[in-house]
Amino acid sequence: MFFILSKTLDFLLIPTVWVLLLLFLALFLKSVKWRRISLISAVLLVLLLSNSFLSNMAWYAWECRPVPVSEVAHYDVAVVLTGVTTYHPAIPDRVHTNKGADRLLHTLQLYRLGKVKKS
């Protein structure tokens, strides 16, 4: 049940679906007033949701501000979350990193600077 609900909500929250629904309504509505409202709404949604400046501002508002290393407190343990490495069967004696390699590198940097006792 949860799987079906999550997939349904995922589909319904895509902004493209909203725009297509409004355009579909504008195509099949009888009333000129509601047709105009749905067309204007679709155009405004496209302009709003395709604006890279607004999306960047939203991402910047969502992100946490970086903390300088000098202000980081001392901790006993550091935990590195997964998703850092991959395995290649052709080269089994090396570790290959993905996009999240900074997780491991930041943890090692804090360990070497003495901000973390164990990693």
C-alpha positions in Angstrom: 0.0 0.0 0.0 2.8 2.4 0.9 4.6 1.6 -2.4 1.5 2.5 -4.4 0.9 5.7 -2.4 4.5 6.8 -2.8 4.6 6.2 -6.6 1.2 8.0 -7.0 2.4 11.0 -5.0 5.7 11.0 -6.8 3.8 11.2 -10.2 1.3 13.8 -9.0 4.0 16.1 -7.6 5.9 16.5 -10.8 5.3 20.1 -12.1 5.1 18.9 -15.7 2.0 16.9 -14.9 0.4 20.1 -13.5 1.2 22.0 -16.7 -0.1 19.2 -18.9 -3.3 18.8 -16.9 -4.0 22.5 -17.2 -3.3 22.4 -21.0 -5.6 19.3 -21.2 -8.3 21.2 -19.4 -7.9 24.2 -21.7 -8.4 21.9 -24.6 -11.6 20.3 -23.5 -13.4 23.0 -21.4 -16.5 24.5 -22.9 -16.3 27.8 -21.0 -14.1 30.5 -22.5 -13.4 31.9 -19.1 -12.1 28.7 -17.6 -10.2 27.9 -20.8 -8.4 31.2 -20.5 -7.7 30.8 -16.8 -6.2 27.3 -17.3 -4.0 28.5 -20.3 -2.7 31.5 -18.3 -2.1 29.3 -15.3 -0.1 26.8 -17.5 2.0 29.6 -19.0 2.7 31.1 -15.6 3.7 27.7 -14.2 6.0 27.1 -17.1 7.6 30.5 -16.6 7.9 30.1 -12.8 9.1 26.5 -12.8 11.6 26.9 -15.6 13.3 29.9 -14.1 16.8 28.9 -13.1 17.3 32.0 -10.9 14.4 31.0 -8.7 15.4 27.4 -8.5 19.0 28.4 -7.5 17.6 30.8 -4.9 15.4 27.9 -3.5 18.5 25.6 -3.4 20.6 28.2 -1.6 17.9 28.8 1.0 17.6 25.1 1.6 21.3 24.4 2.0 23.1 24.8 5.4 25.8 27.4 5.6 29.4 26.0 5.6 31.2 25.9 8.9 34.9 26.7 8.9 37.1 23.9 10.1 38.4 26.1 12.9 34.9 26.4 14.4 34.2 22.6 14.3 34.0 21.1 17.8 36.1 18.1 18.9 34.2 14.8 18.6 35.0 11.2 19.7 33.8 9.5 16.6 33.1 10.3 13.0 30.6 8.3 10.9 31.0 8.1 7.2 27.7 7.3 5.4 27.6 4.9 2.5 27.5 5.6 -1.2 31.1 6.6 -1.5 32.8 3.7 -3.3 32.1 1.3 -6.1 33.6 -2.0 -7.1 35.0 -2.8 -10.5 35.6 -6.5 -11.1 38.3 -5.7 -13.7 40.4 -3.8 -11.1 39.7 -5.5 -7.7 42.8 -4.1 -5.9 41.7 -0.4 -5.9 38.9 1.6 -4.4 36.9 3.7 -6.8 34.9 6.7 -5.6 31.6 8.1 -6.7 30.3 11.7 -6.5 30.1 11.4 -2.7 33.9 11.1 -2.2 34.0 14.4 -0.2 32.2 12.6 2.6 35.2 10.4 3.1 37.8 13.1 2.4 36.2 15.6 4.9 36.2 12.9 7.6 39.8 12.1 7.0 40.7 15.8 7.0 38.9 16.2 10.4 40.7 13.1 11.7 44.1 14.4 10.6 43.5 17.9 12.1 42.6 16.3 15.5 38.9 17.3 15.4 37.9 13.6 15.6 39.5 10.9 17.8 38.3 7.9 15.8 37.0 7.5 12.3 
